Amino acid sequence: MDIDTEAPAPSLATQIVTPGSAITSDSAYMRGHGTFGEHGTIYSSVAGVVERINKLVSVRSLKQRYGGEIGDIVVGRITEVASKRWRVDVNSRQDGMLLLSSINLPGGIQRRKSDSDELQMRSFFAEGDLVFAEVQSYFADGALSLHTRSIQYGKLRNGTFVSVFPQLVPRSRTHFHTLPCGVDVVLGVNGYIWVSKHVPVAQVEANAEHIYSDENESISDDERESIARVANCIGLLNRLYVKITDTSIIFAFEASLPYPVKDLLSIDVATELAHNVTSRLKLQA
């Protein structure tokens, strides 16, 4: 599978190779992770996706744990309430840590956390809660340190959870998207995605004291159908290994409208829609 040496604009279509596949014989390219060289040709050493950064060629494994980088936007699930911290499943080798000092208090109050706050930790986040957070740093053992010190981060409600391959969610300027169909999508680069009804930012800011509420808002039947359709579209993109961005989700949603929501789970419909999305992404690129 040759790489175009004229370096066109990168395509969102996925380029998959298997171990031993020839990637390029151009001597201008350097070997990166997941590759090896032999007789002037670069080959893949793992099954994965070919990535190129300038003249560095690497292959990212299809199925690998999320590594984590500072500044990453992630979706996680609280697994344990510990002393002044929460353990968070972020689809990594070990749980991330969300410190009590790294969250906003109800109402956006800015002050040092006290012993009374520690006693109320389960009123903020309890086991099983889903949280939208940012990677702040690393601990000495390699665990990720998270924070939610922003109005856009915090507890997730009013929607459904979708798990995909982390490799399919590229890092971008924003990972919170409001789709034209009236659905909000949080694309965690760790492969955890949250699909929910749209809530205006002004409404969130006006009700800052309710940011840790466990009650969902009223969701109409049309909103439920849109949420389910978007979640199934993300699922079919993941099944057929297509990059998951706001653009690919919108393309899949538009192509899925002639079909009932439940039919999107069938392999024939999923394959047809994925090919449609891939073609449109190529044309756009």
N, C-alpha and C positions, 0 to 999 in steps of 0.2 A: 504494500500500500504506500504509494509515493506521496511525498509532501510537495506541494507546489512551491517551487523556489522563488516565484515572483511575489510571494507573501500577500495574497489578497486579503480583504477584510475577513476576519474570522467568522466561520459559519457556526450557527447554533446546532446544526445537525451533528449527531454523535459519530465519531470515528473509532470503531472498536477493533482491537487486534487480539490475537491469541499468542501464547508462547511460541517463539520461533518465527513469527511473522516479520518479513523484511519491512522496515519503515522507510528508510531512505538510504541511498548510496552517495548522496551529495556530501563531499568532504567539508563543506562550509558549516555543517551542523555538528554540534557537540552532544555527547551522550549524557543523559540525565538518569534519574531514578527509574528503575523498571526496564532498563535497556542494557544491551551488551553489544560490543563491536567485533566483527570478524570479517577479514578480507576487505576492509574498507566499507562495509555495509553495517548499518545500525539495525539491530533486531530487538523485538520485544522479548522480555524475560518473564512477563506475567500477562494474564488476560486482563485487559483494561482499556482505557481511553487514551488516545494519543493527545498530548498537550505540548504546545510550543510556546516558549517565551523568548522572543527574538530568535537566536540561533540555537537555543538549548531545547532539545527534544527529550521528553520523558513520557512514561506511561503510568497513569494512575490506576491502581487496581480497581476492578469492578466492585468488589465487596470488601470493604475495609472499614474499620472503626473511624469515627470522626476524631481528627487530631486536635483541632482547636488552635486559634490564633487570637491574640489580643485585639479587641475591637469587633470580634465576630458577634453577630446577632443570633441567638439560639432560643429554641423553645424546649422547655424541660418539664419533668414531672417530679414533684416533691416525693422523696422516698423515706425520709426520716427527719424528725425534728430533734436536734441535738442541742448542746449547750451553746447558746448565742449564735447558732447557725442552723441552716437547713441543708440536708444532702439532696442533690438534684440529679436525676437521671438525664444526661445530655447525650446519650448514645455514644459515649466515649469509653475508653478502657477502664476508667473509674469515674465515680460520681463527681459532679462539680459541687462547689461549696458556695452557698449564699449566706453571707454574714448578716447578723442583725443590724450591724452598723452600715450595711450597704443597701438598705431599702428606704423608701419614703414612708413616713408615718401618715396615717389618715388625715386628709386635709392639707397635705403638703407641708406640715410643720417641720421646721428645721431646728433640731436640738440634739444633744447627746442622748443616746439610748440609756434608759435607767433599768433598775431591777424589775420595776413593774412592767416595763415593756417586755422583758424576758419572760415573765410569767404569762403574758398574753400572746406569745409567739404563735400559738395555734389559731388565734383569731385573725392573724395575718395570712399565714400559709399553713395548711394541714397536709397530712399524707394524702397523696393522690391528686392534689391541686396541680394545675398546669400553669406555668409561669413563662413570661416573655422577658428575656434578660440579655445583657451584654457581657462578654468576657472582659474582665478588668485586668487580670494578671494570673500568674501561676503560683501555686504553693511549692514548697521545696520538694514534695513527693511527685510533682507533675500534675496534680489535680487543678482544675480550672477554678478560679475565683470569679464569681458573677456579681453583678450589681443591677438594681432596678431603680436607681436614683433619677428617674425621669418620668414625666406623666405618661409617656407613650409605652413604658414598660409596666410590668406588674402581672396580676392574676388574669387569666384568660377565661372568658365566659361566653355564653350565647352561641356556641358553635360545636364543631366536631373536629376530632384529631385524625391526622393522616400521617403515616410513617413511610418514608421513601429512602432510596439510596442517597447518602450524603453527597456523593460525587455528582449527582444530578442538579444540585442547588448551587449555582455559582455565586460568589461574593459580588455584591453590587452596592451602589450608593445607598439604596433603601431596600428594606426587606418587608416593609409594611405597605400593602397595596389595597386600594379600593377599586374593585372591578366595575365595569359599566353595568353589570347585572345587579348591583346593590349588595355585593358581598365583600367582606374584608378578608384578606389573606395575609397571614404572617408566615414568611418563608424562612424557617430556621436553617442556617447553613449546616447544622448537624443532622439534617434529614427529617426533622420533626416539623410538621406544618399544621397550622391552625386555621380553620375556615369558619367564619362566623358572620352574623348579620352586621350590617353597617351601622355604626354608632358615630355620629358627628363628634369631632374633637371638642367643639364648644360644649357639648353635653357632658363629655367626660370631665372637662375642666370645671364645669359648674357643679358636678357631683363628686368632687375629689375625695370627700369624706367616705364615699361608698366604694372606693377602689378595691377593698378587700371583701366585698360582699360575695356570698355564695349563691345568691339567687339570680337566676337568669331573667332577662327581660321578656316581655311578651313577644313571641315570634309567630308571624302569620304563616298560613299554609304555603303561600307563594314564596315566602322567604325560606321556609324549610326546603321546598323543592329546589330552589336556586342553590342553597348550601349543599344539598345532597348531590346535585348535578356537578358543581365545581369539585367536590371531594372525589366523585367518581372519575371526573376528567383527569385529576391529578393522579389517581390510582392507575389509570390506563397509560398515562405518560410514563409513569414509573415502571409498569410492567414491560413496556416496549423500549425502555431506556432512552427516552427523549429528554433533553434538558428542560428543567422545570423553572420557568420564569413567568412573570406576569403576562408577557406576550404569548408564550406557548399555551398558557392556561386560557387566555381569552380566545385564541384560535380554536382550541379544543372545545370550549364551551359553545362557540358559534356553530361549529361543525356538528355538535351533538344535539342541537335543537330539534331536528326531525325525529329523534328517537326518544322513547320513554327513558326515564332515569335508570330504571333497573336493567335495561338492555345494554347499558354502557359497560356492564361487567362481563358480557360475553366476549370471547376472544375474537370472533369475526368482526363485530362492530368496533372493538378496541383497535384492532389492526388497521381497519379502514380509516378510522379517525386519526390514528397516529401517523399514517402515511400522508393524510391530508395536512396535518400540522407540520410535518417535516418539509413537505413541498412548499408550503407558504413561508416557512422560516428561511428556506434556501432562496426563495424569490426576494424576500426582504433583505437578506444579506448581500 
